[in-house]
Amino acid sequence: AKIVSKWRVRNRISTLEWPAVSPDLSPTENVWDLLDRKVRRRYPRPRNADELWAALKEEWGNITWKVCQKLTDSMKSRVEACIKARGGATHY
């Protein structure tokens, strides 16, 4: 939005270059990976879409607040690593 850009310049607010669709800056990707691993470890594995949906909902409910907080807390380090890598790949 142009009005926001003008306001930002007028108020000397700097911005970061944000890599498009960067998994490094998306803790959600870590949550999906965690869910994927948990569902794949199930025995028996889900055999159809309904069982998969049920397994995903159950595993989603098992994710602790502590895990979510850890991912949120990692954002500062993620952004710093992205800046250091100049938008390239990081270890996240």
Buried (B, 14 or more C-beta within 10 A) or exposed (E): EEEEEEEEEEEEEEEEEEBEEBBBBBBEBBBEEBBEEBBEEEEEEBEEEEBBEEBBEEBEEEBEEEBEEEBEEBEEEBBEBBEEEEBEEBEB
